[in-house]
Amino acid sequence: MANYKAVFIGTGMIGAGLGANALLHDFDVTLYDVVSEEQIRKNLKNIFDILVEAGMTTQAIADEKQKTVKISTDLKEALKGGADIVQEAVPEREDLKRSIFRTVQEILGDKTIIVSTTSHYFPSILQKDALYPGNILVAHPYNPSYILPLIEICGPECPKDVIDKVVEVYTAMGKAPIVCRKEVDGFIVNNISWKALFTAMDIVEQGVCSVEDVDRAIMFGPGMRMAILGQIMCISLGIDGGIAKGPEKYGLPHKPIYDIAGKGVEEEIANRDPELGNTVESLNKWRDKALVEILKIQKML
Ligand SMILES: NC(=O)c1ccc[n+]([C@@H]2O[C@H](COP(=O)([O-])OP(=O)(O)OC[C@H]3O[C@@H](n4cnc5c(N)ncnc54)[C@H](O)[C@@H]3O)[C@@H](O)[C@H]2O)c1
């Protein structure tokens, strides 16, 4: 039985990629685009070829999924029967995205949630003049979106049940949804990555090291740990008594970081659901095992 019903509008890199993920998780998928049916099928096949080559699925499953997918070049037909979610992935143009939302809401009414893959537009911009603004929000993937699980959900003015539903649908799609509670430039992930990128280029510019060494610094150090535990948990595990104790342990130069930790981050870590059963010891053990797996992939062992 199908998991959820999803209609993808725009089947380029992102739309076809997420469409393939949804198919692999037994969604009832319709792909709609303004290009020919043949081109839509080609876009999907390109993604499945990559996924088979990468070992994420088998050729037999990829072939079967490409037979079950519905393809349409007529938006009305694509939306026939409604959908749990309509995923927009057309080029980054505000007017284009908003006109699509209007058409979808005119056809489907107030019951359907529409998510946009936009990297830049805040939900409040996309919701402007919409028939049902509370049903329009951002679900931003990260390239290559057919492999990376991250989906940033942003819709601070949307009702909680809408956000919860989107989290539920992406979880069922095998993704890792996170919620961005405010409209901030770059949402969560690019907010972090742009700052890291700026700093990396800045220290090369200052003659501190080569481009290759700045990349190796991330690849063979913090990048490996962060891939396993994220940024904050990673640091927290390394400091006895929590991040705020950092100045005592490491001296004062980075005091502002530890001061911020003392203002809420620490509290959130301390109040993590005990049901998760994660202790500092168990997390460290798991981290070390996972690091060894990465070393094997990097052929460092
Ligand atoms: N490529 C990335 O790395 C990336 C990452 C995150 C988010 N995004 C966002 O995802 C969206 C799509 O990006 P992409 O890289 O897949 O673009 P793309 O150019 O590869 O694909 C866009 C698709 O939309 C189709 N299209 C154009 N007008 C249409 C219309 N009126 N109705 C239906 N389909 C239409 C095009 O034919 C094309 O197939 C953009 O908003 C982009 O900012 C992209």
The ligand as an ORCA input file, in Angstrom:
! r2SCAN-3c Opt
* xyz 0 1
  N      20.231     22.643     -7.095
  C      20.494     22.822     -5.786
  O      21.594     22.588     -5.275
  C      19.385     23.274     -4.873
  C      19.481     23.001     -3.488
  C      18.413     23.371     -2.654
  C      17.315     24.033     -3.195
  N      17.260     24.312     -4.532
  C      16.066     24.991     -5.062
  O      15.236     24.032     -5.692
  C      14.522     24.648     -6.792
  C      14.765     23.853     -8.058
  O      16.155     23.812     -8.329
  P      16.779     22.775     -9.371
  O      18.245     22.831     -9.148
  O      16.085     21.465     -9.329
  O      16.421     23.501    -10.768
  P      16.373     22.871    -12.223
  O      16.552     23.991    -13.173
  O      17.280     21.683    -12.306
  O      14.874     22.322    -12.348
  C      13.741     23.154    -12.444
  C      12.641     22.367    -13.139
  O      11.450     23.157    -13.089
  C      10.788     23.038    -14.347
  N       9.865     24.146    -14.526
  C      10.124     25.403    -14.963
  N       8.978     26.124    -14.972
  C       7.986     25.298    -14.526
  C       6.599     25.457    -14.320
  N       5.966     26.603    -14.551
  N       5.882     24.396    -13.863
  C       6.504     23.205    -13.608
  N       7.817     23.010    -13.796
  C       8.549     24.036    -14.243
  C      11.929     23.005    -15.364
  O      11.498     22.473    -16.602
  C      12.938     22.106    -14.628
  O      12.714     20.741    -14.933
  C      15.015     26.103     -6.833
  O      14.121     26.909     -6.113
  C      16.361     26.025     -6.133
  O      16.749     27.244     -5.536
  C      18.257     23.923     -5.383
*
